[in-house]
Every structure is written in structure tokens, then in C-alpha cells.
């Protein structure tokens, strides 16, 4: 029986994200990504998950995997090897998430977090309040022009959060969402301050997540659990098309 076409496609995408293809295959697949927004979003999502796992759970790599997590994957080792390996890492991350301390306090000396919290509390010099009645493409164009980076405002409706405001602060922006209970989730975007990073920190009932790549720094803030923040952060990172 031949390989499931969908499984073959997923394996090819994962191999591209992991830089496992030869140079000719990498170039050919990169061309496909450039022609397909759907494929580009899937690649961005996988890269976001890869960076999250590497940065947050990297220190756990030398620790033994508990038998309760190892045994189910032993039974399936010979089938869909790459998918099983990724699932094992994700399961381990999920199983240990509540026991991991995500780094020291970052509020005092972190420029991105400081600016994000100020914007969330109504501070900062507002230069434009983007009308949500505009078509999505027009809203995306306005925020992309402000930050000089092609961006797409994430749609978090599938997670229960509705877009309520897009506020510009010169070359920075805050995208605000609320859920049915009135709980606020904000995403602050500004130009990058350096190398790739991922930080997750809890301050009281507030979770703060910072993603940064070579072009953009994004600080996400909300009163929620670390698990919910990781879910929203990964989804938002992929939707932004960073």
C-alpha cells in the first residue's frame, strides 16, 4: 500500500522546516511556499512551534523522559517516525508545562514588555485608531505600513477572542481582543531589538509572552493560564505570517 498523500505532504513540509531537504528540493519547496498563502501559514506555524519547543523546553533535553510518556511512542516508533517524534516532544512539553519556571522576571528591564504594558493601560502617544469597519485587507495594509513589515491581523475567533481595537503608536501597534467574559488579550508589535527570542513570564494573574525575530518583536499579555497563553501565542505567531 502506498503512502497516504496527506502524510507525505506533511512529511515534506516538516522536512523543509527542519532543513532536511537537499538544496534543489529546498529551493523548489520555497517556491511553492511563495505561491501558496495556505502553505506559507502552515510553514510559519510549524516554525513557531519549533522555536517554542527549542527555547522553552530545550533545558529539559538532558532529562529522562518518564515511562508514562515514553511507552505509547515505543509502540509506534516504526510508523510515521517524524510525526511520532514531534508528538512525543509536544506531549512531554504539555506534561511538564505546569512544572516549568519560564525564566526570571522580565518586567523591569525589558523595553518590549514595558511598552506593551503601557499601551495596554492606555499610555503611549496614539497616532491612529484603525477603523474595524474597514475590510480586513485594508486593516492589514495600514498596520503593515506602520511597522514596515508585511503583517496580517490574527483571527482568534476560533479560540473565543474577538478583535476589538487596533491602535497605532507611530512605528508600533497594539491589537486588542476580548472573549465572551470580557477578558482582554493584547498583542503589542514593534521593530525587533535583536536576535530571536521567546520568553514566557507570569506576573500575578497575568501571563506575558514575548516572541521576537529579526524584523519584529511581539509582546502578548492576558490574564490566563500559561497553557492558554502558549496556545494563543503559537496561533497568533503563525497568523501574523512572521
N, C-alpha and C positions, 0 to 999 in steps of 0.2 A: 504494500500500500504506500502511495506517495505521501510526501509531506503536506500537511494542511497548509493551503496558500496563505491563510491569515497568520499562522505560526511562522511561516517562512518570512513574511513581511516584517513581523515583529522582531525576528532574529536579525534581519538586515538593518533595521533601524537601531537596535541595541548595539550591533557591531559598529555602526557608524558613530554613535555617541561615544563608544569606548575606544575609537581609533584603531579598530582591529582589521579594517579592510586595507587592501594594498592601495597605492597612490592613485591608480587608474579608477578603481572602484569607488574610492573616496570622492574623487572629482565628479564621477558620474552621479553618485547619490546626492552630492551637494547641489548639482544642477536640478535634480528632482525636487529638493527641498526649496530651492529658489522659485520654482514654478508652482508649488502647492502650499497655500496657506495652512491647510489642514495638516499636512505633513510637517511643516515648519513648527506648528504649535505642539505636535507630538514630540518632536526632537527637543524643543525648548523645555517641555515638561520633564522629559527623561533627564536632561542635563541638570535641571533644577533639583530633581530627586537625588541625582548622583552627588551633586555638590553638598546637599543637605546631609546625606549619609556620611560622606567623607569628612566633612567639617565637624559635625556634631558627634558622630559615633566613632570616628577614627581612633580616639584613645582606647576604645574597647576592643580593638582588633586583636590584642595580645591576650585577652581574657578567654578562658574556655567557654564554649557555648554549652548552656545547660542541656542535659539529656532530653528534657521535655520538649526542647525546641529542635534538637538535633535528630531525634528518631524519625519524625514524619518525613524528613527530607532524605534520610538514608534510603527509605523505601522507594523513592522516585528519582534517585540520582542518575540513572541511565536514560531518563526520558526528559526531553527539553531541558538540557543541562543548564543553559544560560538563564532561562526563566526561573528555574528552581533556585539557583544561586542568588538571584536578585530577591526572590520571595523570602529566602532564608534570612537575608540581611534585613529586609523590611520587618519580618516577624521578630527578629532579635531586637531591632530598634524599638518596635512597638512594645515589646515585653519589658524593656528596660527604661522606657521613656520617663516613667514617673520616679525612677531612682536616680536619674542623672541630674547633676547640677550644671546648668548651662553657663558656666563661666562666672567671673566676678562682676560686681556692679558696674554698669556702663553709663549711668546717668550723668555723673559729674563731668567727665572729660570728653564725652562723645558728642561731636558737633552735630552729627546727623540726628541723634536722639534728642538733643537739646532743641533743635529747630522743629522737630516733629511734635514734641510735646507743647512747645509754644504755639504752634499753628493749631493744634487740637484744642487748646484752651482759649482760642480766639485772638492770639497775639500775631505779630508779624504785619508787614505792610502789604495789604491786599492790592494787587494790580488789576485783577479781573475775576469776576464771579461768572463762570461759564454757564450759560443757559442750558438746562437739561432738556428743554423742548427742542433743541437742535437735533438733527439727525446724528446718529452715532458717528458716522464718518467725519462729520464736521467737528464734533467734540474732540475726536481723536486728533484731528489736524491741528486744532487750537493748542492742545496740551503738548503735542509733538513739536510744534513750532516754538513753544515757550522753553522747552528743555533741549531743543536741538537734537532730539533722538526720536526715531520713529516708534510711536507707542500706541497701544490700544487699551482703552479703559476696561479693566476686567469686569466681567459679568459674574457676580457672585450669587445670583438668584437661586441657583441650584443648592446653595448652602444656606439659604434663608435670609440673605442680606440684599437689601435694595439700595441702589445708588441714590443718594440724597443731595450731594453737592460736589462740585469741582471748583476749587479755589486756587488761583494763581498768585504767587508771590515773586514776581519777576521771573528769573530762571528756575523757579521751584514751583511745586504744586502739591496740594492735598486733595485726595479723593476720599470722600466720606460715604459710609454705608450705615444702615440701621436694620436690625431684624424686627420681627413682629413684636417683641417685648420692649423695643426701644433701645436695645443695646447697641452702642456705637462701635464701629470698626473703621479706623482711618489709615490711610496709606500716604505717606509723605515721600515725595520724589525730588531729588536734586542731583546736580552733577557729582560724579564719583570723586572720592577723596583719595583713592589709591587702589590697592590690589583687591582681588576677590575676597569676600568675607561672608560669614554667616554667624550671627550672634542671636541667642535667644535668652531673654532675661525676664524674671518675674519681679515686680515691684508692688507689693501688696496684692491686690486682686487683678492687677494689670500685667498683661504679657506684652513684651516689646520684642519684635523680631526685626533684624536688620539684614538685608541682602545687599551686596554690592558687587558690581563687575567693573570692567574697565571704563564704562561710559556713565553708569548711573548708580546712585545709592538710594535704596528704598527702605524706609522705616515703617513697619506696620504695628499699630497699637490697638489693643482692645481688652476689655475685661472678660477674660475667658480662660479656659484651661490651656496648658501647653499643647495638649493633643489637638484641640480645636485650632489653635494658632498655627501649628505646623501644617494642618490641612489647608487653611486659608492661605498661608504663605506660599505653599507649593503651587496651589491653583492660581493665585494672583501672579506669581512669577512667570508661569507659563503663559497666562493670558496677556501679560504685558508685551510678550514677544521680545524679551530681552536677549 
